[in-house]
Amino acid sequence: MSAVSNDLQSLSEQFHEQGYLLLRNVLSPEKVERLNAAIDEILAQEPQDALAYNIYNSVERHDEIASLIDEPALLPLMVQLLGYNIQLHISHLTIRKPNPQDAKTATQSFINWHQDGPHPQFPAIGGVTSTYYIKTCYILSDMSQPDRGNTKIIPGSHNKPFRPDSQNVDDKLHNEIQICGSPGDVFVFPQNLWHAGAPNRSEFTRRQLFLGYSPIWMRPIDYHTVSDKLLRDASPVRRQLLGVIDDNPFKYYVPDASMVPLKQYFAGDAGKSGYAQ
């Protein structure tokens, strides 16, 4: 937990203000190597001529990726930011090979400026949308320089009435930054932060793996009900994160403490976080 062993309150304050965190050296080089080997196995089953891959429900594709569901370096932070009544909301692997000529791809090799969420979007009050889920983005390739298919963001755009003048990712916006990180770093951001996935015009292949978390009363994006494969030998914490807490659906809104073992990580009142609980 080297990169996240700082004061959680300070990280929470930075997240609330800026709308993102870039945590260094969360994963060891050995873990990054194992994840990349797992991704190689996954890509071997995909079309080999593709320039971009967007693979959802990635935790189902390989045990190494599933191991990140309850990654101990990040769980306390997720609980600090969202409360303890949370689940895995999405797991999404994105690969963008070099594409200097901007060739059109079946799965987009870039994403224009947007907020994540459903269509129509989550409700907004005064032009501001609440945070409903938070993504952790594991950087698994060398993204230490810009223009390698990096994620672009507008810091602070999650907590103010904001809409970009242009949603075209190629149009440089005032205050935009590119997230630059090394393999093993993790980028954390909420769904209501304005962001974009830039084209990759470099010589490097972009590899990023997103795992998102939401309140357990929301429907996850990855599945209707979790597979027996993922539940096999799952710990109580992982079972909670996979959305399995009780047969009574009412308990998803008001769970007993025994149903949400993540409560042990939470050191405050969930009603004071300012986020959807």
N, C-alpha and C positions, 0 to 999 in steps of 0.2 A: 504494500500500500504506500510505497514511497512518495508518489506524486500527489496522493490524496490524504496524507497523514497530517496536513496542515489543519488549522482550525476550520471546522466545517462551517462555523458561523461566518467567517471571513469569505469563504468560497461562496456561501449562499448570498451574501450581500453583493459580491461582485457579479454573480449570476443575475440577481434581480435588477441591478443597475445596467449592466452591459448586454445582458441577454445571451452570454456565452462564457464558456471556460475552455482553455486549452491546457490540458494536464500533461506534463512531460513524463516519459519513461514509466507509464503505468504497467505496460507489459514487458516482460524480459525478452531479450533477443531470442531465447530458446522458444518461448511461447509464440512469438511472431513467426518464427521459422515453421513451427507446427501448423499454425493457422494458414500460412501460405501453401504448405504442402497439402492441406485439406482443400484449399481453393483450387489448387492444380487438379486434384481428383474430380472436383465438381465441374470444372471447365472442360475436362476431357470428355464429359458427357453432353456438352453443348456444341452448337455449330462452330466449327473451327475457323470459319472465314469471317466471323462477326468482329466488328470493331468495338462494340460495347455490349456489356451484359448487365441486366438489372434482374437480380434473382431474389424474389421474396420468399418468406418463410425459410430463410437460410438455416435456421437452427435444426430444421428437419433433414437437411442435406448431409450433415456431418456432425459426429459427436464432438469434435474439437470446437466447432462453432457453438454447439449447444452448451459447452462448458462455460461460455461467457454469460449465460442467462443470469447466474447468481455470482458473477465475478466479485470476490470479496473486496477488491480495491475500490469498487465504485458503489456497492450497495448502500453503505452508510450515507453517501452523498445523495443518491437517488431518494432515500427515505427523508433526508433533511429537506430536499426540495419539493417532494410531492406528498409526503406523509407515508405511513406504513401500509396503508390499504391499497397496494399497487400490484400490477401484473406486467408481464411482457406484452407490449402492444404491437410491435413490429420487429422483424429482423430482415435486413435488406442488404444484399451484397451488390456493390457497384464496381464494375471494371470498365475502364476507358483506355483503350489502346491509343497510341499516337495517331492523330488524325489531322495533320497539318493542312490538308486540302478541304476540310469540313465536308467530307463525303457523307451523304445521307445514310442513316443506319436504321435497321428495323426497330431496335431499342435505342432510344435517344442517347447520343453521346454528349449531350449538354442539356441543361434544364434552365429555363428562363426564370426571372425573379418571381418569387411566390412565397406565400405562407402555406405550410402543410395543413391538411385537414380535409373534411368532407366537402361535397358540393351539393347544395350551397354551403358556404363556410359556417364555422361556429358563430354564434351570436356575438355581436360587437355592441358595446355601449360607449357612446361618444367617440366612435371610430377606433376603439381599442378592444381587441379580442383577448380573453383570458388565456392562460396557459392550461391546456388540457393534457398534453403529453410532452415528454422530454426525450430527446434522442442522445444516445452516446455513439459517437463515430470513432471507431478504431482505425487509425491510420496504419496501413500495412505495407506501403511502398514509400519511396523517398518523395515526400511532398514538401521538402524543406525550402523550395523556391516557388515563386508564383508561376502561373501559366502552365501548370502540369495537370490541368483538369481540377484544380482546387475548388473548394467550396468558397463562394463569395458571400459576405454578410454585410448588413448595415447595423452596426452596434447600436443598441438601445431602441431599435425600431419595434420591439415587442411591446413596449409600454407607452407608446404615444400614437396619436392619430397620424398614420404615415401610409402613403402609397407612392411608389416610385413614379417619376415622370415617364419612364420607359421601362417596360418589363423585359426588353431584349437584353440578354446577358452580355452581349458585346458592347452595349452602351455603358460607358463608365459613369457611375452614379456618385454624387457627392457623398463623402464619408464611407464609401465602400472599402472593405479590406478583403484580402484573400487569406484563408486559413492555411498557414504553412507549418508543417510538422514532419517529424521523422517517424519511421516505423516504431510502434510501441506507444506513441502519443495518442491521447484521446481528446476529441473535441466534443463538448457537451452544449446543447442548445435546445430551446423550446420550440414547439411547432409554430408559434406565432411570430418568431423572428423572421424578418424578410431575408431570404437567402436564394442563391442560385448555384447551379453546377456548371462551371465554366468548361468550354471545349478544351480538349487536350491537344495543344499544338507543339508539344515538346517531343523529346525522344524517349520519354519515360512512360510506362504503363501505370495508370492510377489504380490503386486497390484500396477501397474503403468499405468497412463493414459497419452498418448501423443497427444498433439494438435500441428500441424505444420502449419507454415505460409510461403507463397511464393508470388512473384510478381503476380499481378492479370492477367497478360498475359499468365501465365502457366496454363496447364490443372491440376485441382486438382485430387487427387487420389480417393477421396471418392465418387464422383458422376459426371455424365455428366452435369446435371442441378439440381439445388437444389430443394428439395421437397416443396410443398405448406405448409406442416406442419411446416418446419423450418422458412419459410418466414412469417407465420401468426404472426401479431403484432410485427414484427421485427423493431427495430429502424433503422434509416439511417445508422449508423455505422455497425450494424450487417448485414444489407442488403449488404453493400459493402463487408464485410468479407465473405459473402456467394456467392460473385461473381456476384451480380445483380447490375449493375451500368447504363447500357444503352442497347438498342436494337441493336445499331450499333457496331459490333465487333471491328471496328477500334478504338473505344474509350477505349478499354482495353489497348491499347498501348499508346494513348495520351488522357487521360481523361480530361474533364473540371474539374476545381476545385470543382464545385458543386456536381460532381459525386463521389468524394472521401472525405467524411467528416473527415476521419482520418488525413487529412492534417493539421487540427488544432493542432494535437499533435506534429507535426514535427518542430523542432527548428533548422533547418540547410538545407544545399543544398544536395539533394539526390544524386547528381552526385559526391559528395565527400566521400561517405561512403565506397567506394571500393567494394561494393556488387552489384549483378545483380539487376537493378532497373526495 
